[in-house]
Amino acid sequence: MCAQSTTVNPEQSSSEIKGSIKSVSVISTGSADVHPEHIFGTRKPSLWWVFTSKRWVQIPIYVFIIEHSQGLVLFDAGMDRAVMTNPDFFPDKVTKYIFSHVFRFHQGPEETLTRQLELAGFRVGDVQKAAISHLHWDHVGGIREIPQAELVASHTLNCKLLILLALLGAFVAKFAGHCTTKSYYCRKED
């Protein structure tokens, strides 16, 4: 596994942290259509609305760029076009079928992480770290494009990743293979 542990200094004040940030900007790596029930919740059983809802809501897939005094940091990494273009992306036909009823992704060739960073005036090689909010395809797909970056996630998220690896085996391992030896996850001090 590509996880090392580090701690965040709780003594550092918010003004010290803020003073280290030069700018924050946002880019989009496409969009996704989702059912309103997915966003807002419902009392309906999940399988019911997944297969019967005809309504879709389009949401953007954002990546936040933080110019920090210690280097370029991303909050989330956007989507990998392989979700849409690689017929072997999903491990089996059942997963692919269910997934197609939950999400419909849209990402043009100009909406990759690499291209969007270029349009914002950066190179993917400039990215020092990427903080990952959670393990959905539209938040982690771009890590393939930033193999040099350190990946930062919560301890809870790291545990979820380990459980996913155990449950899904090679499918998730194929994705996790994009982690580098420089990658690490933050751990909350007790």
C-alpha angles and dihedrals in degrees: 000000000000098000126121122169129238134164132232115231106246090191092068110102123229089244090057090050093045091048089058093057115088098180145341123213137166133227131183126229094191134288141270134218113222134171115262088236089062092056103034101028130235142208089237116106111263096240090051097058094035091061102029107036112104094184123097132185120202117225128182122242105227133192118191118217115209117192101207129180088245095050144288116321128189125205102214123346104237127227133323113227088224088082086070104025107037111078089198095052093104118061095231144001094259093057091046091049095050092043091053089057093051102042138021110192126203120194125153124204089261092054100070118118091248094053095042091051089050091051088051090053100260139104124227086240088064092066110105099173141008120203109208117210097193142336103266119129092244091057103041105029095095095060087090087068095051105048092153094058124100110239116223124195138150121273088246091054091049090054090049090052091053091050091049091050090052094047101040100032117182096013094063092031088060088056095041089053086081090072115102131214087256091061120108142169126224117241124206113237115236 
